[in-house]
Amino acid sequence: MRNDRNHRVATAVLAAALASAFCLPALAQQAAGSAAGGASQGQPLTQAQVKQLLESRGYTDLDDIDFKKGLWRTEATSADGRHVGVQVNPANGEIITDRAVSEVGKNDIRARLATAGYSKVNDVDLDDGVWKAEARNPQGRKVKVRLSPKDGSIIAVEDD
């Protein structure tokens, strides 16, 4: 009878461990999604959501979080202890540091803009971890465009 009880306890412990192994990653993903807040629902991230997102990713000592040039921006200490400039895309919560390594090149950025209807693309540079370019938008106006270093997607557009 004692062996039967021990077997039931061991089975219950194993079941709890397996449930944790499968549920914790889902809960973590859900928490990250809620930290990204409105971004996942088509709403731009608020300043409070950006702060929560950065803290959930290990950033500390956040300076003032300001919205400039289409991005949330701040200075912070990264999880590995480095002081970095941080920018957050308000549309999707993508975190970009000033030390980011781009996954796309200058010609990829030119191609991305051309297929989006931009012309006379020039001054394409990776600056503070974000691609920047000057161009004419599809309506012919001169604009400055900021693009993601991850995939070249357009983050912000402002009149030049």
C-alpha beads as a LAMMPS data file, in Angstrom:
LAMMPS data file: protein, C-alpha beads

160 atoms
159 bonds

1 atom types
1 bond types

-500.0 500.0 xlo xhi
-500.0 500.0 ylo yhi
-500.0 500.0 zlo zhi

Masses

1 110.0

Atoms # bond

1 1 1 0.000 0.000 0.000
2 1 1 2.899 2.323 0.811
3 1 1 4.454 1.617 -2.617
4 1 1 1.134 2.483 -4.262
5 1 1 1.009 5.823 -2.405
6 1 1 4.645 6.585 -3.300
7 1 1 3.885 5.729 -6.921
8 1 1 0.897 8.153 -6.930
9 1 1 2.989 10.920 -5.339
10 1 1 5.812 10.371 -7.843
11 1 1 3.301 10.415 -10.707
12 1 1 1.757 13.655 -9.413
13 1 1 5.186 15.299 -9.076
14 1 1 6.153 14.196 -12.587
15 1 1 2.851 15.497 -13.991
16 1 1 3.382 18.864 -12.281
17 1 1 6.935 19.087 -13.627
18 1 1 5.803 18.303 -17.165
19 1 1 2.954 20.794 -16.932
20 1 1 5.404 23.472 -15.794
21 1 1 7.788 22.666 -18.606
22 1 1 5.060 23.181 -21.182
23 1 1 3.109 25.995 -19.508
24 1 1 5.918 28.297 -18.351
25 1 1 7.177 29.137 -21.858
26 1 1 3.618 29.924 -22.932
27 1 1 3.113 32.123 -19.872
28 1 1 6.409 33.901 -20.553
29 1 1 5.375 34.517 -24.152
30 1 1 1.997 35.802 -22.984
31 1 1 3.733 38.125 -20.509
32 1 1 6.014 39.430 -23.263
33 1 1 2.970 39.981 -25.457
34 1 1 1.224 41.918 -22.715
35 1 1 4.416 43.926 -22.187
36 1 1 4.252 44.798 -25.881
37 1 1 0.660 45.687 -25.065
38 1 1 -1.168 47.580 -27.723
39 1 1 1.427 46.805 -30.374
40 1 1 0.023 43.337 -30.827
41 1 1 -3.480 44.782 -31.199
42 1 1 -2.630 47.426 -33.790
43 1 1 -2.210 50.221 -31.223
44 1 1 1.177 51.920 -30.753
45 1 1 3.025 51.221 -27.540
46 1 1 2.633 53.759 -24.757
47 1 1 5.545 55.098 -22.731
48 1 1 4.536 52.894 -19.772
49 1 1 4.399 49.796 -22.002
50 1 1 7.859 50.577 -23.404
51 1 1 9.247 50.855 -19.872
52 1 1 7.643 47.527 -18.920
53 1 1 8.928 45.864 -22.100
54 1 1 12.505 47.051 -21.583
55 1 1 12.525 46.029 -17.928
56 1 1 11.131 42.591 -18.853
57 1 1 14.096 42.179 -21.246
58 1 1 16.634 42.963 -18.533
59 1 1 17.265 46.671 -19.120
60 1 1 17.783 48.739 -15.959
61 1 1 18.615 52.333 -15.030
62 1 1 16.316 53.682 -17.752
63 1 1 16.730 57.398 -18.426
64 1 1 13.770 59.467 -19.577
65 1 1 11.868 57.644 -22.297
66 1 1 11.097 60.116 -25.081
67 1 1 9.313 59.766 -28.413
68 1 1 11.514 61.223 -31.163
69 1 1 11.680 60.683 -34.900
70 1 1 9.120 57.881 -34.867
71 1 1 10.745 55.798 -32.108
72 1 1 10.702 55.571 -28.322
73 1 1 14.256 56.384 -27.156
74 1 1 16.187 56.097 -23.910
75 1 1 19.584 55.325 -22.421
76 1 1 19.801 52.227 -20.217
77 1 1 22.007 49.529 -18.784
78 1 1 21.647 46.243 -20.661
79 1 1 21.329 42.865 -18.949
80 1 1 25.064 42.320 -19.483
81 1 1 25.918 45.609 -17.727
82 1 1 26.713 47.783 -20.777
83 1 1 25.404 51.346 -21.079
84 1 1 23.492 51.510 -24.379
85 1 1 21.195 53.758 -26.318
86 1 1 17.894 51.967 -26.859
87 1 1 15.138 52.597 -29.380
88 1 1 11.780 50.830 -29.495
89 1 1 9.512 50.554 -32.527
90 1 1 6.092 51.703 -31.263
91 1 1 4.271 49.516 -33.794
92 1 1 5.697 46.108 -32.870
93 1 1 7.913 46.507 -29.788
94 1 1 11.142 45.700 -31.639
95 1 1 14.069 46.766 -29.443
96 1 1 17.023 48.310 -31.271
97 1 1 20.245 49.217 -29.498
98 1 1 22.839 51.646 -30.765
99 1 1 25.168 48.659 -31.008
100 1 1 22.814 46.576 -33.127
101 1 1 24.264 44.593 -35.986
102 1 1 22.106 44.929 -39.067
103 1 1 20.748 41.808 -40.696
104 1 1 20.182 43.680 -43.978
105 1 1 22.547 45.738 -46.098
106 1 1 22.440 49.111 -47.772
107 1 1 21.290 47.620 -51.090
108 1 1 18.518 45.718 -49.289
109 1 1 17.293 49.033 -47.871
110 1 1 17.363 50.635 -51.323
111 1 1 15.406 47.696 -52.752
112 1 1 12.876 47.803 -49.905
113 1 1 12.232 51.501 -50.487
114 1 1 11.995 51.107 -54.265
115 1 1 9.402 48.333 -53.968
116 1 1 7.430 50.520 -51.524
117 1 1 7.220 53.248 -54.183
118 1 1 10.012 55.546 -53.008
119 1 1 12.320 57.164 -55.563
120 1 1 15.567 59.156 -55.566
121 1 1 16.805 57.208 -52.542
122 1 1 20.068 58.609 -51.167
123 1 1 22.083 59.057 -47.961
124 1 1 21.382 55.495 -46.817
125 1 1 23.236 54.971 -43.534
126 1 1 23.079 52.788 -40.444
127 1 1 23.054 55.268 -37.555
128 1 1 22.510 54.390 -33.875
129 1 1 21.407 50.922 -34.943
130 1 1 18.655 52.143 -37.303
131 1 1 18.784 52.498 -41.084
132 1 1 18.094 56.046 -42.276
133 1 1 17.539 57.240 -45.809
134 1 1 16.361 60.293 -47.686
135 1 1 13.997 59.772 -50.589
136 1 1 10.898 60.947 -52.394
137 1 1 7.727 59.209 -51.239
138 1 1 5.178 57.845 -53.747
139 1 1 3.505 61.304 -53.768
140 1 1 6.832 62.950 -54.709
141 1 1 7.531 64.689 -51.368
142 1 1 11.054 64.668 -49.894
143 1 1 11.088 62.516 -46.749
144 1 1 13.437 60.929 -44.236
145 1 1 12.751 57.252 -43.664
146 1 1 13.847 55.077 -40.730
147 1 1 14.017 51.329 -41.248
148 1 1 14.545 48.277 -39.066
149 1 1 18.036 46.743 -38.952
150 1 1 16.372 43.364 -38.569
151 1 1 14.352 43.159 -41.781
152 1 1 14.404 46.581 -43.445
153 1 1 10.761 47.291 -42.644
154 1 1 9.788 50.953 -42.480
155 1 1 9.574 52.218 -38.900
156 1 1 8.907 55.925 -39.462
157 1 1 8.642 58.514 -42.198
158 1 1 8.913 62.260 -41.701
159 1 1 8.943 65.214 -44.070
160 1 1 12.425 66.410 -44.953

Bonds

1 1 1 2
2 1 2 3
3 1 3 4
4 1 4 5
5 1 5 6
6 1 6 7
7 1 7 8
8 1 8 9
9 1 9 10
10 1 10 11
11 1 11 12
12 1 12 13
13 1 13 14
14 1 14 15
15 1 15 16
16 1 16 17
17 1 17 18
18 1 18 19
19 1 19 20
20 1 20 21
21 1 21 22
22 1 22 23
23 1 23 24
24 1 24 25
25 1 25 26
26 1 26 27
27 1 27 28
28 1 28 29
29 1 29 30
30 1 30 31
31 1 31 32
32 1 32 33
33 1 33 34
34 1 34 35
35 1 35 36
36 1 36 37
37 1 37 38
38 1 38 39
39 1 39 40
40 1 40 41
41 1 41 42
42 1 42 43
43 1 43 44
44 1 44 45
45 1 45 46
46 1 46 47
47 1 47 48
48 1 48 49
49 1 49 50
50 1 50 51
51 1 51 52
52 1 52 53
53 1 53 54
54 1 54 55
55 1 55 56
56 1 56 57
57 1 57 58
58 1 58 59
59 1 59 60
60 1 60 61
61 1 61 62
62 1 62 63
63 1 63 64
64 1 64 65
65 1 65 66
66 1 66 67
67 1 67 68
68 1 68 69
69 1 69 70
70 1 70 71
71 1 71 72
72 1 72 73
73 1 73 74
74 1 74 75
75 1 75 76
76 1 76 77
77 1 77 78
78 1 78 79
79 1 79 80
80 1 80 81
81 1 81 82
82 1 82 83
83 1 83 84
84 1 84 85
85 1 85 86
86 1 86 87
87 1 87 88
88 1 88 89
89 1 89 90
90 1 90 91
91 1 91 92
92 1 92 93
93 1 93 94
94 1 94 95
95 1 95 96
96 1 96 97
97 1 97 98
98 1 98 99
99 1 99 100
100 1 100 101
101 1 101 102
102 1 102 103
103 1 103 104
104 1 104 105
105 1 105 106
106 1 106 107
107 1 107 108
108 1 108 109
109 1 109 110
110 1 110 111
111 1 111 112
112 1 112 113
113 1 113 114
114 1 114 115
115 1 115 116
116 1 116 117
117 1 117 118
118 1 118 119
119 1 119 120
120 1 120 121
121 1 121 122
122 1 122 123
123 1 123 124
124 1 124 125
125 1 125 126
126 1 126 127
127 1 127 128
128 1 128 129
129 1 129 130
130 1 130 131
131 1 131 132
132 1 132 133
133 1 133 134
134 1 134 135
135 1 135 136
136 1 136 137
137 1 137 138
138 1 138 139
139 1 139 140
140 1 140 141
141 1 141 142
142 1 142 143
143 1 143 144
144 1 144 145
145 1 145 146
146 1 146 147
147 1 147 148
148 1 148 149
149 1 149 150
150 1 150 151
151 1 151 152
152 1 152 153
153 1 153 154
154 1 154 155
155 1 155 156
156 1 156 157
157 1 157 158
158 1 158 159
159 1 159 160
